Amino acid sequence: MIDVHPNDIVIIAAFDDVPEHLFRVEEVYDDCITGQALTGPLAGEYGEPPIELILGVHHSAD
């Protein structure tokens, strides 16, 4: 499992018709994260992607 923390920017894998994109993490749960898409067609939108869609940490808040 990737070590993810609030305020990290992560890379979310492509799904459905949404391409790979960057996402700022608000909260981390066992099965998903919450936060806001930063790039792509969902930029500015709130979301709750499952943990499995996280490809890696683009920028750590630490």
BANUNU-978129 format. One record per residue (C-alpha): x, y, z; residue in three letters; residue number from 1; chain. Coordinates in Angstrom, 1 decimal. Layout:
BEGIN
{{X, Y, Z}, 'ALA', NUM, 'A'}
...
//
This chain:
BEGIN
{{0.0, 0.0, 0.0}, 'MET', 1, 'A'}
{{1.2, 3.5, -0.8}, 'ILE', 2, 'A'}
{{1.8, 5.8, 2.2}, 'ASP', 3, 'A'}
{{-0.6, 8.7, 1.7}, 'VAL', 4, 'A'}
{{-1.3, 11.6, 4.0}, 'HIS', 5, 'A'}
{{-3.7, 14.6, 4.0}, 'PRO', 6, 'A'}
{{-2.5, 17.5, 1.7}, 'ASN', 7, 'A'}
{{-0.4, 15.0, -0.5}, 'ASP', 8, 'A'}
{{-0.9, 15.3, -4.2}, 'ILE', 9, 'A'}
{{-1.4, 11.8, -5.7}, 'VAL', 10, 'A'}
{{-1.7, 10.4, -9.2}, 'ILE', 11, 'A'}
{{-5.0, 8.7, -9.8}, 'ILE', 12, 'A'}
{{-5.2, 6.0, -12.5}, 'ALA', 13, 'A'}
{{-7.5, 6.4, -15.5}, 'ALA', 14, 'A'}
{{-11.0, 5.0, -15.0}, 'PHE', 15, 'A'}
{{-14.2, 5.0, -17.2}, 'ASP', 16, 'A'}
{{-13.7, 8.0, -19.5}, 'ASP', 17, 'A'}
{{-11.5, 10.0, -17.0}, 'VAL', 18, 'A'}
{{-7.8, 10.1, -17.8}, 'PRO', 19, 'A'}
{{-5.0, 9.8, -15.3}, 'GLU', 20, 'A'}
{{-4.9, 12.9, -13.2}, 'HIS', 21, 'A'}
{{-3.6, 14.7, -10.1}, 'LEU', 22, 'A'}
{{-5.6, 14.7, -6.9}, 'PHE', 23, 'A'}
{{-5.1, 16.6, -3.5}, 'ARG', 24, 'A'}
{{-5.9, 14.4, -0.5}, 'VAL', 25, 'A'}
{{-8.1, 15.7, 2.3}, 'GLU', 26, 'A'}
{{-8.7, 12.6, 4.3}, 'GLU', 27, 'A'}
{{-7.4, 9.0, 4.2}, 'VAL', 28, 'A'}
{{-9.7, 6.0, 5.0}, 'TYR', 29, 'A'}
{{-9.1, 2.3, 4.8}, 'ASP', 30, 'A'}
{{-10.7, 1.9, 1.4}, 'ASP', 31, 'A'}
{{-10.6, 5.4, -0.2}, 'CYS', 32, 'A'}
{{-9.4, 8.9, 0.0}, 'ILE', 33, 'A'}
{{-11.3, 12.2, -0.2}, 'THR', 34, 'A'}
{{-10.3, 15.4, -1.8}, 'GLY', 35, 'A'}
{{-10.2, 17.4, -5.0}, 'GLN', 36, 'A'}
{{-9.1, 16.7, -8.5}, 'ALA', 37, 'A'}
{{-6.4, 19.2, -9.7}, 'LEU', 38, 'A'}
{{-6.1, 18.2, -13.3}, 'THR', 39, 'A'}
{{-8.2, 16.6, -16.1}, 'GLY', 40, 'A'}
{{-11.8, 16.9, -16.9}, 'PRO', 41, 'A'}
{{-12.8, 16.7, -13.2}, 'LEU', 42, 'A'}
{{-10.4, 19.5, -12.1}, 'ALA', 43, 'A'}
{{-12.0, 21.4, -9.1}, 'GLY', 44, 'A'}
{{-14.4, 18.6, -8.3}, 'GLU', 45, 'A'}
{{-14.7, 16.8, -5.0}, 'TYR', 46, 'A'}
{{-14.2, 13.0, -5.1}, 'GLY', 47, 'A'}
{{-13.7, 9.8, -3.2}, 'GLU', 48, 'A'}
{{-11.5, 7.6, -5.3}, 'PRO', 49, 'A'}
{{-10.7, 4.1, -4.0}, 'PRO', 50, 'A'}
{{-7.2, 3.5, -2.7}, 'ILE', 51, 'A'}
{{-6.6, 1.0, -5.5}, 'GLU', 52, 'A'}
{{-6.6, 3.9, -8.1}, 'LEU', 53, 'A'}
{{-3.6, 5.6, -6.5}, 'ILE', 54, 'A'}
{{-0.6, 5.1, -8.7}, 'LEU', 55, 'A'}
{{1.8, 7.0, -6.5}, 'GLY', 56, 'A'}
{{2.5, 10.3, -4.6}, 'VAL', 57, 'A'}
{{3.3, 13.2, -7.0}, 'HIS', 58, 'A'}
{{4.1, 15.6, -4.1}, 'HIS', 59, 'A'}
{{4.2, 14.9, -0.4}, 'SER', 60, 'A'}
{{3.0, 17.5, 2.1}, 'ALA', 61, 'A'}
{{5.7, 16.5, 4.5}, 'ASP', 62, 'A'}
//
